[in-house]
Amino acid sequence: MATMDERKKAYGEIYTQVLANTMDSGTPYDKFTAELKKYHDEFGLKNEKYFETMCNALVAMTQTVTTSSQQIALQILVEHERLEQEAQNLKVGLALKAKELELAEKRLTLADKEATFNEARTNLLDAQKKKEEKSIEAIEREIRHYDDKLRIQEATILKDVVFGYTAGGLVPPTDMTTKALNAIDKITP
């Protein structure tokens, strides 16, 4: 915003220019004085009457022109300040819109990154699920393998016990022989 001194200076410049343009050649003021001179020459007005008429007309015109020039200068100054304020408001509004646009772009970028992150997380969870499924299969295989080893050990121990009885010349108990044969049947297809 302009200071009071700047406004006074601007008003003075505008007023001087408007007043000069009003009193310049080719203006109503210049045409009036030319017409008055023409009437003086044409009708032979007395110099006193011409002088009096010229003075009265010039005073009236000068007052009117001065007042009009002052009003025009004030209107131009006020309009100039109003337009400057509007321009400033537009700049502020434009800056605000630019910030809003920048924020919206950042939100959009963030949403894109979040979507990419969520997609990557989903892929990771799918990969973990597949890995866990494979891990479960591996554990089940390991359990089956361990169970097979236990059955083989059981059959081996029972066979050795039955063989021990037989090698020592004893008859193994029937339960023991049945258990040994059943254990062997469990490990052979």
C-alpha positions as CSV (number, residue, x, y, z in Angstrom):
1,M,0.0,0.0,0.0
2,A,1.2,3.5,-0.8
3,T,2.2,5.9,2.0
4,M,0.5,9.3,2.3
5,D,3.5,11.1,0.7
6,E,3.4,8.7,-2.2
7,R,-0.3,9.3,-2.6
8,K,0.2,13.1,-2.5
9,K,2.9,12.9,-5.1
10,A,0.8,10.6,-7.4
11,Y,-2.2,12.9,-7.0
12,G,-0.1,16.0,-7.9
13,E,1.3,14.3,-11.0
14,I,-2.2,13.1,-12.1
15,Y,-3.8,16.5,-11.4
16,T,-1.1,18.4,-13.3
17,Q,-1.4,16.2,-16.3
18,V,-5.2,16.3,-16.4
19,L,-5.2,20.1,-15.9
20,A,-2.6,20.5,-18.7
21,N,-4.6,18.3,-21.0
22,T,-7.8,20.3,-20.3
23,M,-6.2,23.6,-21.0
24,D,-4.0,22.5,-24.0
25,S,-4.7,23.5,-27.6
26,G,-7.6,21.9,-29.3
27,T,-9.5,21.6,-26.0
28,P,-12.9,23.3,-25.2
29,Y,-10.9,26.0,-23.3
30,D,-8.8,26.8,-26.3
31,K,-11.8,26.8,-28.6
32,F,-13.8,29.1,-26.3
33,T,-11.0,31.7,-26.1
34,A,-10.7,31.5,-29.9
35,E,-14.5,32.0,-30.4
36,L,-14.5,34.9,-28.0
37,K,-11.6,36.5,-29.9
38,K,-13.5,36.0,-33.1
39,Y,-16.6,37.7,-31.8
40,H,-14.5,40.5,-30.5
41,D,-12.9,41.0,-33.9
42,E,-16.1,40.4,-35.9
43,F,-18.6,42.4,-33.8
44,G,-16.2,45.0,-32.6
45,L,-16.8,44.6,-28.9
46,K,-15.2,47.2,-26.7
47,N,-12.0,46.2,-25.1
48,E,-13.5,46.7,-21.6
49,K,-16.5,44.5,-22.4
50,Y,-14.2,41.9,-24.1
51,F,-11.9,42.0,-21.1
52,E,-14.8,41.6,-18.6
53,T,-16.4,38.8,-20.6
54,M,-13.1,37.1,-21.0
55,C,-12.3,37.4,-17.3
56,N,-15.7,36.1,-16.2
57,A,-15.7,33.2,-18.6
58,L,-12.1,32.3,-17.7
59,V,-12.9,32.4,-14.0
60,A,-15.9,30.2,-14.4
61,M,-14.1,27.8,-16.8
62,T,-11.0,27.7,-14.5
63,Q,-13.1,26.9,-11.5
64,T,-15.0,24.2,-13.4
65,V,-11.8,22.8,-15.0
66,T,-9.9,22.8,-11.7
67,T,-12.7,21.1,-9.8
68,S,-13.2,18.5,-12.6
69,S,-9.4,18.0,-12.8
70,Q,-9.3,17.4,-9.0
71,Q,-12.2,15.0,-9.2
72,I,-10.7,13.1,-12.1
73,A,-7.3,13.0,-10.4
74,L,-8.9,11.6,-7.2
75,Q,-10.9,9.1,-9.2
76,I,-7.8,7.9,-11.1
77,L,-5.9,7.6,-7.8
78,V,-8.6,5.7,-6.0
79,E,-9.2,3.4,-9.0
80,H,-5.4,2.8,-9.2
81,E,-5.3,1.9,-5.6
82,R,-8.3,-0.3,-5.9
83,L,-6.8,-2.1,-8.9
84,E,-3.5,-2.5,-7.1
85,Q,-5.3,-4.0,-4.2
86,E,-7.2,-6.4,-6.5
87,A,-4.0,-7.3,-8.2
88,Q,-2.4,-8.0,-4.8
89,N,-5.5,-10.1,-3.8
90,L,-5.2,-12.0,-7.1
91,K,-1.5,-12.7,-6.4
92,V,-2.3,-13.9,-2.9
93,G,-5.2,-16.0,-4.3
94,L,-3.0,-17.3,-7.1
95,A,-0.3,-18.2,-4.6
96,L,-2.9,-19.9,-2.4
97,K,-4.2,-21.9,-5.4
98,A,-0.6,-22.8,-6.3
99,K,-0.1,-24.1,-2.7
100,E,-3.4,-26.0,-2.9
101,L,-2.4,-27.5,-6.2
102,E,1.1,-28.5,-4.8
103,L,-0.6,-30.1,-1.8
104,A,-3.1,-32.0,-4.0
105,E,-0.1,-33.2,-6.1
106,K,1.7,-34.3,-3.0
107,R,-1.5,-36.1,-1.8
108,L,-1.8,-37.8,-5.2
109,T,1.9,-38.8,-5.1
110,L,1.4,-40.1,-1.6
111,A,-1.7,-42.0,-2.6
112,D,0.3,-43.5,-5.5
113,K,3.1,-44.5,-3.2
114,E,0.7,-45.9,-0.7
115,A,-1.0,-48.0,-3.5
116,T,2.5,-49.2,-4.6
117,F,3.4,-50.0,-1.0
118,N,0.1,-51.9,-0.5
119,E,0.6,-53.9,-3.7
120,A,4.2,-54.8,-2.6
121,R,2.9,-55.7,0.9
122,T,0.2,-57.9,-0.7
123,N,2.8,-59.6,-2.8
124,L,5.0,-60.1,0.2
125,L,2.1,-61.6,2.2
126,D,1.3,-63.9,-0.7
127,A,5.0,-65.0,-0.9
128,Q,5.0,-65.6,2.9
129,K,1.8,-67.6,2.6
130,K,3.3,-69.8,-0.2
131,K,6.5,-70.2,1.8
132,E,4.5,-71.2,4.9
133,E,2.5,-73.6,2.9
134,K,5.7,-75.1,1.5
135,S,7.1,-75.1,5.1
136,I,4.0,-77.0,6.3
137,E,4.5,-79.5,3.5
138,A,8.1,-79.9,4.5
139,I,7.2,-80.3,8.2
140,E,4.6,-82.9,7.3
141,R,7.2,-84.8,5.1
142,E,9.7,-84.6,8.0
143,I,7.0,-86.0,10.4
144,R,6.3,-88.8,8.0
145,H,10.0,-89.5,7.7
146,Y,10.4,-89.5,11.4
147,D,7.5,-91.8,11.9
148,D,8.9,-94.1,9.3
149,K,12.3,-94.1,11.1
150,L,10.5,-94.9,14.4
151,R,8.6,-97.8,12.8
152,I,11.9,-99.1,11.3
153,Q,13.6,-98.8,14.7
154,E,10.7,-100.6,16.4
155,A,10.7,-103.4,13.8
156,T,14.6,-103.6,14.1
157,I,14.5,-103.8,17.9
158,L,11.6,-106.4,17.8
159,K,13.4,-108.4,15.1
160,D,16.7,-108.3,17.2
161,V,14.8,-109.4,20.3
162,V,13.1,-112.3,18.5
163,F,16.4,-113.2,16.9
164,G,18.1,-113.1,20.3
165,Y,15.5,-115.5,21.7
166,T,16.0,-117.8,18.8
167,A,19.8,-117.6,18.8
168,G,19.8,-118.4,22.5
169,G,17.7,-121.6,21.8
170,L,14.6,-120.2,23.3
171,V,11.2,-119.9,21.8
172,P,10.2,-116.2,21.6
173,P,6.8,-115.3,23.1
174,T,4.1,-115.4,20.5
175,D,3.1,-111.8,21.2
176,M,6.7,-110.7,20.5
177,T,6.8,-112.6,17.2
178,T,3.4,-111.2,16.2
179,K,4.5,-107.7,17.1
180,A,7.8,-108.1,15.2
181,L,5.9,-109.4,12.1
182,N,3.3,-106.6,12.3
183,A,6.1,-103.9,12.7
184,I,7.8,-105.4,9.6
185,D,4.5,-105.3,7.7
186,K,4.1,-101.6,8.6
187,I,7.4,-100.6,6.9
188,T,7.1,-102.8,3.8
189,P,4.6,-101.9,1.1
